[in-house]
Every structure is written in C-alpha cells, then in structure tokens.
C-alpha cells in the first residue's frame, strides 16, 4: 500500500498544472497578431485580346504571297556533281507539281525524277514563319530517312531566296554539314535551285535543279 500511495502522490504532483501552466489559457485568449500582407495577385489576362493577337500572328501575309510564283507544274533538269563542281555533272529529267496547302500558309512540292539511275520521289514544304520573320522549308525523299530543314530570307528585289541548313553524308560518315540553298527566279516560267556544301567551300556546288513551267 505504501508503494501505491507514493505513486498516486507522484502522479498528482507531476500532473498538476503549475502557475505558469495555468497562465497559458489566458495567453491563448489574447488577440491574434495581424497577418502579413499577401502579395497582390497578377491581373487575369484578357483572353479575347490574346486570342485576337494570336489569330493575327498565324494569318498568311505578304511574304506568303511571294510563294505564288512557284505554284504550278514544272519540268526539271537535275545536275549532280559527285566529284566536285569542276567535274562533269550527271543529268536527269523529272517533273514537279507545286500547290498551296494549309489555307495558303505553305506550298507543297511533289517531285518525280531519277537519281543515280533509280526512281526518285521527293516531297517538300515551304512557308514563312511570322514569329521568326523568315522563310522556312523542309524536304524528304525515298532516297533517305532524314528530314532536311532550312531557314532563310528573300532578297530585296524578290528574285532570290537563300536558305541555310544541315545535311548528312552517311556514306562518308560525316553528319551535320552546313549547307546553303539558293533559289533564283529567272522569270515567271523559270527558276533555278542550287545546293552548296559549305563544309567543302563557299561555292562548292553539289546539286542544281532547273525548273521550267510546263505547258
């Protein structure tokens, strides 16, 4: 019984609130401190105005209209310099059809011809990127699994389009060669597209395609 009594006494002493503990409920009843000012929330964007600006940014404009000159059916003569621009080129004939797509944002070319004695099929897109303020194009064919991309500008007189991009040479195990693409308008019925391998030299011509409008 003495041990039980002692235990009850210890519990009553430890469990009993001290003066400081009794004061805590009074402290809790004190008025809370004012909360710090929250940062002002940004105003909600004007979605109608944002949509209007977006629609303006994707609308075809005057630079797109300049591509109208390429629309139509064309006969092509392709020259390739396999051993450098000083060597005799190989030549092959083909045809191309160019038409507007995607609500006149791009022109699409479908080309049929010959390359190294084999049937050649190619598809390209050309347009104008309103956001970047430059002409953009792509090309792929049945002779490759790569997608060539290029970007550039039109000369002030409107007769020359110059693009830059990269091209791989899998047979030589060389990848990412810098390439220049130049398209010169001779007249309304003829233009010449030339590819230069800048990795080999500024004027190192590798391909030249002459387009003559079909009858």
N, CA and C of each residue as an Amber inpcrd file, in Angstrom:
protein
   645
   0.8320000  -1.2070000   0.0000000   0.0000000   0.0000000   0.0000000
   0.8600000   1.2470000   0.0000000   2.0140000   1.1950000   0.6830000
   2.8870000   2.3760000   0.7080000   3.3440000   2.7390000  -0.6880000
   3.6810000   1.7070000  -1.5180000   4.1370000   1.9890000  -2.9010000
   2.9980000   2.5850000  -3.7240000   1.7640000   2.0780000  -3.5620000
   0.6410000   2.6120000  -4.3120000   0.3690000   4.0440000  -3.9180000
   0.4550000   4.3470000  -2.6340000   0.2260000   5.7060000  -2.1570000
   1.2710000   6.6470000  -2.7190000   2.5140000   6.1970000  -2.7140000
   3.5890000   7.0480000  -3.2330000   3.3990000   7.3280000  -4.7140000
   2.9440000   6.3300000  -5.4440000   2.7350000   6.5110000  -6.8890000
   1.6400000   7.5210000  -7.1510000   0.5410000   7.4410000  -6.3810000
  -0.5530000   8.3860000  -6.5490000  -0.1180000   9.8010000  -6.2140000
   0.7300000   9.9390000  -5.2240000   1.2410000  11.2680000  -4.8510000
   2.0900000  11.8510000  -5.9880000   2.9580000  11.0250000  -6.6080000
   3.8280000  11.4940000  -7.6900000   2.9950000  11.9210000  -8.9070000
   1.9330000  11.1320000  -9.1730000   1.0700000  11.4900000 -10.3070000
   0.3910000  12.8130000 -10.0680000  -0.0870000  13.0310000  -8.8430000
  -0.7840000  14.2720000  -8.5340000   0.1530000  15.4630000  -8.6110000
   1.4450000  15.2530000  -8.2370000   2.4110000  16.3560000  -8.2790000
   2.7970000  16.6980000  -9.7150000   3.1270000  15.6800000 -10.5130000
   3.5540000  15.9050000 -11.8970000   2.4030000  16.3990000 -12.7490000
   1.2330000  15.8250000 -12.5460000   0.0960000  16.1610000 -13.4020000
  -0.5550000  17.4690000 -13.0510000  -0.3200000  18.0010000 -11.9050000
  -0.9780000  19.2360000 -11.5030000  -0.3670000  20.4060000 -12.2540000
  -1.1560000  21.3180000 -12.8210000  -0.6210000  22.4780000 -13.5580000
   0.0540000  23.4450000 -12.6170000   1.2190000  23.9370000 -13.0700000
   1.9290000  24.9580000 -12.2960000   1.2830000  26.2900000 -12.5620000
   1.7810000  27.3080000 -11.9030000   1.2440000  28.6530000 -12.1090000
   1.4550000  29.0980000 -13.5450000   2.6430000  28.7670000 -14.0690000
   2.9330000  29.1440000 -15.4600000   2.0170000  28.4130000 -16.4300000
   1.7680000  27.1210000 -16.0940000   0.8880000  26.3590000 -16.9690000
  -0.5300000  26.8740000 -16.9050000  -0.9600000  27.3150000 -15.7270000
  -2.3130000  27.8540000 -15.5910000  -2.4650000  29.1510000 -16.3530000
  -1.3810000  29.8830000 -16.5830000  -1.4690000  31.1620000 -17.2720000
  -1.6070000  30.9880000 -18.7790000  -1.2510000  29.8110000 -19.3090000
  -1.2680000  29.6090000 -20.7610000  -2.6470000  29.7950000 -21.3660000
  -3.7240000  29.2690000 -20.7500000  -5.0430000  29.5090000 -21.3520000
  -5.3330000  30.9820000 -21.5160000  -4.9000000  31.8380000 -20.5360000
  -5.1180000  33.2730000 -20.6380000  -4.3260000  33.8520000 -21.8160000
  -3.0740000  33.3400000 -22.0260000  -2.2560000  33.8310000 -23.1430000
  -2.9120000  33.4740000 -24.4750000  -3.5190000  32.3040000 -24.5520000
  -4.1580000  31.8850000 -25.7890000  -5.3470000  32.7670000 -26.1110000
  -5.9650000  33.3380000 -25.1070000  -7.1430000  34.1570000 -25.3380000
  -6.7820000  35.5540000 -25.8250000  -5.4730000  35.8700000 -25.8590000
  -5.0570000  37.1860000 -26.3260000  -5.3950000  37.3380000 -27.8040000
  -5.5320000  38.5970000 -28.2790000  -5.8890000  38.8690000 -29.6830000
  -4.7740000  38.3740000 -30.6030000  -5.1150000  37.6840000 -31.7170000
  -4.0870000  37.1780000 -32.6450000  -3.3660000  38.3140000 -33.3610000
  -2.1140000  38.0470000 -33.7190000  -1.3310000  39.0510000 -34.4430000
  -1.8910000  39.2140000 -35.8520000  -1.8870000  40.4180000 -36.3590000
  -2.3950000  40.6150000 -37.7320000  -1.5200000  39.8800000 -38.7400000
  -2.1520000  39.2520000 -39.7310000  -1.4140000  38.5060000 -40.7590000
  -0.6710000  39.4670000 -41.6790000   0.5080000  39.0040000 -42.1640000
   1.2930000  39.8310000 -43.0820000   0.5240000  40.0210000 -44.3810000
   0.7120000  41.1800000 -44.9990000   0.0130000  41.4620000 -46.2590000
   0.4370000  40.4810000 -47.3350000  -0.5280000  39.8910000 -48.0550000
  -0.2310000  38.9670000 -49.1410000   0.1050000  39.7540000 -50.4060000
   1.0600000  39.2340000 -51.2210000   1.3830000  39.9400000 -52.4720000
   0.1760000  39.9920000 -53.4020000   0.0660000  41.0980000 -54.0850000
  -1.0690000  41.2710000 -54.9920000  -1.0220000  40.2450000 -56.1170000
  -2.1460000  39.6570000 -56.4230000  -2.2290000  38.6710000 -57.4910000
  -2.2330000  39.3760000 -58.8510000  -1.4940000  38.8040000 -59.8490000
  -1.4930000  39.4300000 -61.1760000  -2.8840000  39.4030000 -61.7900000
  -3.1630000  40.4360000 -62.5490000  -4.4760000  40.5200000 -63.1740000
  -4.6520000  39.3970000 -64.1930000  -5.8370000  38.8850000 -64.2790000
  -6.1220000  37.8140000 -65.2340000  -5.9500000  38.3410000 -66.6550000
  -5.3220000  37.5460000 -67.5300000  -5.1170000  38.0230000 -68.9080000
  -6.4390000  38.1990000 -69.6420000  -6.4310000  39.1430000 -70.5560000
  -7.6050000  39.3760000 -71.3910000  -7.5850000  38.3250000 -72.4910000
  -8.3360000  37.2460000 -72.3160000  -8.2840000  36.1280000 -73.2380000
  -8.7700000  36.5160000 -74.6280000  -9.7420000  37.3970000 -74.7040000
 -10.2450000  37.8140000 -76.0170000  -9.1710000  38.5610000 -76.7930000
  -8.4640000  39.4570000 -76.0980000  -7.3950000  40.2080000 -76.7640000
  -6.2350000  39.2950000 -77.1340000  -5.9060000  38.3460000 -76.2380000
  -4.8200000  37.4080000 -76.5270000  -5.1500000  36.5460000 -77.7330000
  -6.3880000  36.0900000 -77.8370000  -6.7880000  35.2790000 -78.9800000
  -6.7520000  36.0870000 -80.2730000  -7.1320000  37.3510000 -80.1850000
  -7.0980000  38.2120000 -81.3660000  -5.6560000  38.3810000 -81.8650000
  -4.7130000  38.5780000 -80.9430000  -3.3110000  38.7090000 -81.3210000
  -2.7760000  37.4120000 -81.9120000  -3.2020000  36.2990000 -81.3470000
  -2.7580000  35.0090000 -81.8480000  -3.2490000  34.7860000 -83.2760000
  -4.4870000  35.0950000 -83.5410000  -5.0360000  34.9020000 -84.8770000
  -4.3120000  35.7870000 -85.8910000  -3.9120000  36.9900000 -85.4670000
  -3.1490000  37.8620000 -86.3600000  -1.7800000  37.2570000 -86.6480000
  -1.1860000  36.6060000 -85.6480000   0.1650000  36.0780000 -85.8150000
   0.2240000  34.8710000 -86.7400000  -0.8970000  34.1740000 -86.9360000
  -0.8770000  32.9700000 -87.7820000  -1.5040000  33.2110000 -89.1490000
  -1.9100000  34.4340000 -89.4260000  -2.5570000  34.7230000 -90.6990000
  -1.5170000  34.8410000 -91.8150000  -1.7630000  34.2420000 -92.9740000
  -0.8530000  34.4180000 -94.1110000  -0.7770000  35.8860000 -94.5000000
   0.4330000  36.3350000 -94.8570000   0.6200000  37.7320000 -95.2060000
   1.3290000  37.8980000 -96.5310000   1.8760000  39.0850000 -96.7390000
   2.5590000  39.3960000 -97.9900000   3.7250000  38.4540000 -98.2790000
   4.5510000  38.0760000 -97.2820000   5.6430000  37.1270000 -97.5810000
   5.1370000  35.7990000 -98.1280000   3.9700000  35.3600000 -97.6620000
   3.4110000  34.1090000 -98.1860000   2.9990000  34.2740000 -99.6480000
   2.4740000  35.4510000-100.0020000   2.0230000  35.6830000-101.3740000
   3.1830000  35.5810000-102.3640000   4.4050000  35.8550000-101.8930000
   5.5630000  35.7860000-102.7850000   5.8290000  34.3590000-103.2610000
   5.2660000  33.3760000-102.5600000   5.4650000  31.9820000-102.9400000
   4.5510000  31.5530000-104.0780000   3.6160000  32.4000000-104.4480000
   2.6850000  32.0780000-105.5330000   3.4340000  31.8010000-106.8390000
   4.5960000  32.4280000-107.0020000   5.3580000  32.2580000-108.2420000
   5.8040000  30.8200000-108.4650000   5.8650000  30.0260000-107.3870000
   6.3200000  28.6440000-107.5180000   5.1820000  27.6490000-107.7730000
   3.9550000  28.1010000-107.6490000   2.8100000  27.1950000-107.8030000
   2.6300000  26.8280000-109.2680000   2.4050000  25.5470000-109.5160000
   2.1650000  25.0960000-110.8840000   2.8440000  23.7730000-111.1670000
   2.8510000  23.3930000-112.4500000   3.5080000  22.1620000-112.8880000
   4.7940000  22.5240000-113.6110000   5.8690000  21.7730000-113.2930000
   7.1900000  22.1210000-113.7930000   7.8990000  20.8910000-114.3730000
   8.7020000  21.1400000-115.3960000   9.6510000  20.1460000-115.8980000
  11.0090000  20.4900000-115.3010000  11.7370000  19.4810000-114.8650000
  13.0040000  19.7350000-114.1750000  14.1720000  19.0350000-114.8610000
  15.3280000  19.6740000-114.7410000  16.5960000  19.0640000-115.1390000
  17.5230000  19.1610000-113.9330000  17.9530000  18.0150000-113.4250000
  18.8010000  17.9760000-112.2290000  20.2310000  17.6230000-112.6150000
  21.1610000  18.4460000-112.1440000  22.5820000  18.1800000-112.3360000
  23.2130000  17.8820000-110.9780000  24.0480000  16.8410000-110.9310000
  24.7340000  16.4590000-109.6980000  26.2340000  16.3640000-109.9660000
  27.0190000  16.9850000-109.0600000  28.4660000  16.9290000-109.1530000
  28.9720000  15.9830000-108.0650000  29.2000000  14.7530000-108.4180000
  29.6080000  13.7450000-107.4520000  31.0750000  13.8850000-107.0410000
  31.9030000  14.4470000-107.9390000  33.3410000  14.5670000-107.6550000
  33.7780000  16.0200000-107.5610000  32.8710000  16.9080000-107.2070000
  33.2270000  18.3150000-107.0690000  32.7150000  19.1450000-108.2270000
  32.5720000  20.4630000-108.0300000  31.9840000  21.3380000-109.0560000
  32.8150000  21.4670000-110.3280000  34.0950000  21.0440000-110.3090000
  34.9270000  21.1130000-111.5100000  34.7810000  19.8690000-112.3850000
  34.0980000  18.8540000-111.8720000  33.9310000  17.6070000-112.6320000
  32.6660000  17.6730000-113.4620000  32.5570000  16.8320000-114.5030000
  31.3130000  16.8040000-115.3070000  30.1470000  16.3100000-114.4500000
  29.0050000  16.9900000-114.5190000  27.8550000  16.5530000-113.7110000
  27.0610000  15.4580000-114.4130000  26.3250000  14.6990000-113.6210000
  25.3290000  13.7890000-114.1830000  24.0220000  14.5690000-114.3170000
  23.2000000  14.2200000-115.3020000  21.9450000  14.9310000-115.5390000
  20.7900000  13.9520000-115.5850000  19.6510000  14.4170000-115.1050000
  18.4300000  13.6030000-115.1770000  17.2270000  14.5290000-115.2730000
  16.1740000  14.0390000-115.9210000  14.9560000  14.8260000-116.1010000
  13.8920000  14.3730000-115.1130000  12.9690000  15.2740000-114.8100000
  11.8830000  14.9360000-113.8980000  10.7520000  15.9310000-114.0070000
   9.7850000  15.7990000-113.1280000   8.6510000  16.7240000-113.0780000
   8.3490000  17.0800000-111.6230000   7.7670000  18.2440000-111.4400000
   7.3430000  18.6670000-110.1120000   5.9840000  19.3440000-110.2010000
   5.1810000  19.1310000-109.1890000   3.9130000  19.8420000-109.0620000
   3.8940000  20.5360000-107.7140000   3.6110000  21.8360000-107.7250000
   3.6110000  22.6460000-106.5050000   2.2200000  23.2300000-106.3060000
   1.6730000  23.0960000-105.0980000   0.3350000  23.6370000-104.8200000
   0.2820000  24.1840000-103.3950000  -0.6970000  25.0450000-103.1840000
  -0.9120000  25.5960000-101.8500000  -1.5440000  24.5460000-100.9400000
  -1.1590000  24.5580000 -99.6540000  -1.7750000  23.6970000 -98.6450000
  -1.9530000  24.4970000 -97.3520000  -2.7590000  23.9620000 -96.4560000
  -2.9740000  24.5580000 -95.1240000  -3.4140000  26.0190000 -95.2240000
  -4.4340000  26.2400000 -96.0480000  -5.0260000  27.5740000 -96.1920000
  -3.9950000  28.6190000 -96.6190000  -3.1740000  28.2220000 -97.5810000
  -2.1630000  29.1060000 -98.1850000  -1.1130000  29.6020000 -97.1820000
  -0.7870000  28.7270000 -96.2320000   0.3400000  29.0250000 -95.3420000
   1.6300000  28.3940000 -95.8560000   1.4970000  27.3210000 -96.6130000
   2.6560000  26.6200000 -97.1660000   2.3570000  26.2100000 -98.6050000
   3.4480000  26.0800000 -99.3810000   3.3350000  25.4140000-100.6730000
   3.9970000  24.0470000-100.5250000   3.4250000  23.0500000-101.1780000
   3.9560000  21.6940000-101.1100000   4.3780000  21.2500000-102.5060000
   5.5980000  20.7530000-102.6070000   6.1160000  20.2630000-103.8750000
   6.1950000  18.7380000-103.8480000   5.7400000  18.1160000-104.9150000
   5.8990000  16.6820000-105.1100000   6.7140000  16.4790000-106.3810000
   7.8760000  15.8690000-106.2160000   8.8290000  15.7420000-107.3210000
   9.0120000  14.2760000-107.7080000   9.0930000  14.0310000-109.0160000
   9.3830000  12.6960000-109.5340000  10.5310000  12.8160000-110.5320000
  11.5460000  11.9660000-110.3580000  12.6680000  12.0230000-111.2680000
  13.5560000  10.8080000-111.1390000  14.8460000  10.9970000-111.4170000
  15.8380000   9.9270000-111.3420000  17.0290000  10.4110000-110.5210000
  17.6330000   9.5070000-109.7860000  18.8700000   9.8030000-109.0590000
  19.7250000   8.5500000-109.0490000  20.9290000   8.6790000-109.5960000
  21.8630000   7.5540000-109.6830000  21.2180000   6.3450000-110.3590000
  20.4110000   6.6310000-111.3800000  19.7870000   5.5630000-112.1420000
  18.5950000   4.9250000-111.4860000  18.1170000   5.4790000-110.3860000
  16.9800000   4.9060000-109.6690000  15.8350000   5.9100000-109.5950000
  14.5940000   5.4250000-109.5110000  13.4520000   6.3480000-109.3750000
  13.5930000   7.1850000-108.1060000  13.3080000   8.4710000-108.2320000
  13.4350000   9.3910000-107.1080000  12.1040000  10.0930000-106.8700000
  11.6330000  10.0650000-105.6280000  10.4060000  10.7460000-105.2200000
  10.7370000  11.6700000-104.0560000  10.3420000  12.9240000-104.1610000
  10.6240000  13.8770000-103.0950000   9.4150000  14.7300000-102.7710000
   9.3070000  15.1340000-101.5120000   8.2250000  15.9970000-101.0480000
   8.8190000  17.1210000-100.2140000   8.3990000  18.3530000-100.5010000
   8.9000000  19.4950000 -99.7420000   7.8070000  20.4600000 -99.3500000
   8.0190000  21.1610000 -98.2610000   7.1290000  22.2250000 -97.8010000
   7.9340000  23.5170000 -97.6840000   7.3340000  24.6230000 -98.0980000
   7.9620000  25.9380000 -97.9550000   6.9180000  26.9280000 -97.4690000
   7.2880000  27.7370000 -96.4940000   6.3730000  28.7390000 -95.9670000
   7.1330000  29.8950000 -95.3520000   6.4030000  30.7330000 -94.6480000
   7.0020000  31.8800000 -93.9660000   6.5640000  31.8650000 -92.5160000
   7.5500000  31.8990000 -91.6030000   7.2850000  31.8710000 -90.1670000
   7.1020000  33.3100000 -89.6930000   5.8630000  33.6860000 -89.3720000
   5.5850000  35.0590000 -88.9340000   6.2930000  35.4250000 -87.6440000
   6.4570000  34.4630000 -86.7490000   7.0890000  34.7550000 -85.4580000
   8.5860000  34.9940000 -85.6010000   9.2380000  34.2050000 -86.4390000
  10.6850000  34.3440000 -86.6210000  11.0720000  35.2720000 -87.7640000
  10.0780000  35.7040000 -88.5270000  10.3220000  36.6070000 -89.6530000
  11.3300000  36.0280000 -90.6420000  11.1050000  34.7860000 -91.0430000
  11.9840000  34.1610000 -92.0280000  11.2410000  33.0710000 -92.7820000
  11.7400000  32.7870000 -93.9890000  11.1930000  31.6790000 -94.7590000
  11.7340000  30.3670000 -94.2050000  10.9080000  29.3410000 -94.2050000
  11.2840000  28.0300000 -93.6830000  10.8780000  26.9730000 -94.6960000
  11.6270000  25.8840000 -94.7240000  11.3250000  24.8240000 -95.6800000
  11.8110000  23.4910000 -95.1450000  11.2820000  22.4100000 -95.7360000
  11.7110000  21.0580000 -95.3780000  11.6760000  20.2040000 -96.6420000
  12.4350000  19.0900000 -96.5990000  12.4820000  18.1940000 -97.7620000
  12.8010000  16.7840000 -97.3000000  12.1250000  15.8120000 -97.8930000
  12.4440000  14.4090000 -97.6410000  12.1440000  13.6250000 -98.9090000
  12.6940000  12.4120000 -98.9980000  12.5310000  11.6390000-100.2280000
  12.6370000  10.1570000 -99.9400000  12.4240000   9.3620000-101.0000000
  12.5490000   7.9100000-100.8620000  14.0070000   7.4470000-100.8950000
  14.9550000   8.3820000-101.0180000  16.3750000   8.0500000-101.0230000
  17.0280000   8.3360000 -99.6730000  16.2050000   8.6050000 -98.6540000
  16.7460000   8.9490000 -97.3390000  15.6750000   8.7390000 -96.2780000
  16.1160000   8.5830000 -95.0300000  15.1870000   8.5740000 -93.9050000
  15.2840000   9.8780000 -93.1160000  16.0780000  10.8230000 -93.6130000
  16.2720000  12.1040000 -92.9270000  15.2510000  13.1340000 -93.4080000
  14.9660000  14.0940000 -92.5570000  14.1230000  15.2280000 -92.9100000
  15.0090000  16.4660000 -92.8910000  15.2440000  17.0380000 -94.0670000
  16.0580000  18.2420000 -94.1530000  15.2060000  19.4490000 -93.7890000
  15.7550000  20.3610000 -93.0000000  15.0690000  21.5990000 -92.6610000
  16.0030000  22.7640000 -92.9450000  15.4250000  23.8940000 -93.3280000
  16.2320000  25.0620000 -93.6710000  15.4450000  26.3320000 -93.3820000
  16.1570000  27.4300000 -93.2450000  15.5130000  28.7130000 -92.9740000
  16.3400000  29.8120000 -93.6200000  15.6630000  30.8840000 -94.0500000
  16.3980000  31.9490000 -94.7080000  15.5310000  33.1390000 -95.0310000
  15.9400000  33.8820000 -96.0780000  15.2830000  35.1380000 -96.3970000
  15.2170000  35.3440000 -97.9100000  14.3810000  36.2880000 -98.3130000
  14.2450000  36.6820000 -99.7150000  15.0080000  37.9780000 -99.9260000
  15.6740000  38.0960000-101.0560000  16.4410000  39.2990000-101.3620000
  15.4990000  40.4910000-101.5450000  16.0060000  41.7290000-101.3620000
  15.1460000  42.9120000-101.5030000  14.4440000  43.0110000-102.8530000
  15.0840000  42.5220000-103.9270000  14.4280000  42.5890000-105.2330000
  13.4380000  41.4520000-105.4540000  13.3420000  40.5270000-104.5030000
  12.3740000  39.4440000-104.5780000  12.7330000  38.3230000-105.5300000
  13.9460000  38.3390000-106.0880000  14.3030000  37.3450000-107.0960000
  15.1170000  36.1710000-106.5670000  15.6010000  36.2660000-105.3360000
  16.4520000  35.2040000-104.8000000  16.0370000  34.8530000-103.3760000
  15.8710000  33.5550000-103.1310000  15.6010000  33.0330000-101.7900000
  16.8510000  32.2680000-101.3550000  17.3910000  32.6070000-100.2100000
  18.5990000  31.9450000 -99.6970000  18.2960000  31.3270000 -98.3380000
  18.5700000  30.0270000 -98.2350000  18.3140000  29.2820000 -97.0090000
  19.6190000  28.6430000 -96.5190000  19.6410000  28.3320000 -95.2180000
  20.7650000  27.5860000 -94.6370000  20.2140000  26.4290000 -93.8100000
  20.9450000  25.3240000 -93.8370000  20.5370000  24.1580000 -93.0660000
  21.6970000  23.2020000 -92.9230000  21.3950000  21.9620000 -92.5990000
  22.4170000  20.9290000 -92.4330000  22.0380000  19.6890000 -93.2360000
  23.0780000  18.9710000 -93.6580000  22.8580000  17.7500000 -94.4280000
  23.8930000  16.7170000 -94.0040000  23.4710000  15.4620000 -93.9380000
  24.3750000  14.3770000 -93.5580000  24.9250000  13.6700000 -94.7880000
  26.1010000  13.0650000 -94.6320000  26.7150000  12.2260000 -95.6670000
  26.9850000  10.8530000 -95.0550000  25.9470000   9.9970000 -94.9600000
  26.1130000   8.6990000 -94.2940000  27.2080000   7.8340000 -94.9200000
  27.3780000   7.8930000 -96.2510000  28.3970000   7.0700000 -96.8980000
  29.8040000   7.4790000 -96.4760000  29.9660000   8.7710000 -96.1450000
  31.2750000   9.2700000 -95.6920000  31.3690000   9.3360000 -94.1730000
  30.2880000   8.9570000 -93.4970000  30.2330000   9.0290000 -92.0370000
  30.4530000  10.4570000 -91.5390000  29.9190000  11.4010000 -92.2930000
  30.0010000  12.8130000 -91.9280000  28.5810000  13.3240000 -91.7190000
  28.3340000  13.9410000 -90.5660000  26.9830000  14.3620000 -90.2270000
  26.9730000  15.8360000 -89.8170000  25.9050000  16.5170000 -90.1740000
  25.7550000  17.9090000 -89.7800000  26.5510000  18.8890000 -90.6260000
  26.7170000  18.5880000 -91.9220000  27.4330000  19.5170000 -92.7980000
  26.5480000  20.7500000 -93.0380000  27.1490000  21.9380000 -92.9480000
  26.4000000  23.1650000 -93.1980000  26.1910000  23.3510000 -94.6930000
  24.9460000  23.6070000 -95.0780000  24.5710000  23.6720000 -96.4830000
  23.8390000  24.9810000 -96.7680000  24.0840000  25.5410000 -97.9510000
  23.3640000  26.7340000 -98.4110000  22.4840000  26.3450000 -99.5950000
  21.2320000  26.7930000 -99.5590000  20.2840000  26.5360000-100.6360000
  19.9040000  27.8810000-101.2560000  20.0660000  28.0060000-102.5670000
  19.7630000  29.2650000-103.2500000  18.7750000  28.9950000-104.3820000
  17.6600000  29.7230000-104.3620000  16.6670000  29.6110000-105.4220000
  16.5660000  30.9650000-106.1250000  16.9390000  31.0080000-107.3970000
  16.9230000  32.2490000-108.1690000  15.7990000  32.2150000-109.1960000
  15.0030000  33.2870000-109.1960000  13.9130000  33.4160000-110.1580000
  14.4860000  34.0290000-111.4300000  14.4750000  33.2580000-112.5160000
  14.9290000  33.7750000-113.8070000  13.8270000  34.6250000-114.4260000
  12.6310000  34.0840000-114.4700000  11.4370000  34.8150000-114.9060000
  10.2280000  34.0650000-114.3700000   9.0460000  34.4300000-114.8350000
   7.8210000  33.8190000-114.3040000   7.7230000  32.3400000-114.6150000
   8.4710000  31.8840000-115.6170000   8.3570000  30.4920000-116.0450000
   9.6310000  29.6850000-115.8150000  10.5680000  30.2460000-115.0730000
  11.8180000  29.5080000-114.8580000  12.5020000  29.9620000-113.5660000
  12.9690000  28.9830000-112.7900000  13.8050000  29.2790000-111.6240000
  14.8060000  28.1490000-111.4330000  15.8990000  28.4690000-110.7530000
  16.9990000  27.5150000-110.5690000  17.2890000  27.3710000-109.0830000
  17.3010000  26.1300000-108.6160000  17.5550000  25.8100000-107.2070000
  18.9280000  25.1350000-107.1100000  19.8210000  25.7020000-106.3010000
  21.1980000  25.2090000-106.1990000  21.5500000  24.9110000-104.7540000
  22.2730000  23.8130000-104.5470000  22.7360000  23.4240000-103.2110000
  24.2500000  23.5310000-103.1630000  24.7540000  24.2360000-102.1260000
  26.1910000  24.4010000-101.9300000  26.5950000  23.7460000-100.6110000
  27.6610000  22.9550000-100.6510000  28.1950000  22.3160000 -99.4410000
  29.2370000  23.2440000 -98.8370000  28.8430000  24.0260000 -97.8360000
  29.7570000  24.9910000 -97.2350000  30.8580000  24.3230000 -96.4240000
  30.6610000  23.0670000 -96.0810000  31.7130000  22.3250000 -95.3840000
  32.9320000  22.1580000 -96.2930000  32.6840000  22.0870000 -97.6150000
  33.7740000  21.9110000 -98.5820000  34.2420000  23.2260000 -99.1800000
  33.4180000  24.2800000 -99.1270000  33.8080000  25.5660000 -99.6880000
  32.6000000  26.4420000 -99.9520000  32.8170000  27.7640000-100.0250000
  31.7130000  28.7020000-100.1990000  30.9510000  28.4790000-101.4970000
  31.6370000  28.0880000-102.5580000  30.9950000  27.9030000-103.8580000
  31.0390000  26.4550000-104.3190000  31.0380000  25.5260000-103.3750000
  31.1370000  24.1090000-103.7040000  29.7460000  23.6010000-104.0550000
  29.4320000  23.6760000-105.3430000  28.1020000  23.2990000-105.8340000
  27.9920000  21.7760000-105.9270000  26.8910000  21.2340000-105.3970000
  26.6940000  19.7830000-105.4560000  25.4500000  19.3900000-106.2650000
  24.4260000  20.2170000-106.2370000  23.1960000  19.9240000-106.9860000
  22.6210000  21.2210000-107.5450000  22.1190000  21.1270000-108.7670000
  21.4340000  22.2530000-109.3850000  20.2060000  21.7250000-110.1110000
  19.0400000  22.2890000-109.8000000  17.7920000  21.8630000-110.4340000
  17.1820000  23.0620000-111.1480000  16.9820000  22.9220000-112.4440000
  16.3500000  23.9740000-113.2380000  14.8890000  23.6200000-113.4590000
  13.9930000  24.5240000-113.0710000  12.5430000  24.3350000-113.2120000
  12.0340000  25.1710000-114.3760000  11.3670000  24.5510000-115.3180000
  10.7260000  25.2480000-116.4270000   9.2400000  24.9330000-116.3960000
   8.4200000  25.9690000-116.4280000   6.9850000  25.7620000-116.2890000
   6.4420000  24.8890000-117.4140000   5.6390000  23.8950000-117.0280000
   5.0490000  23.0010000-118.0150000   3.9250000  23.6780000-118.7910000
   3.6880000  23.2040000-119.9780000   2.6370000  23.7470000-120.8260000
   1.2800000  23.1300000-120.4710000
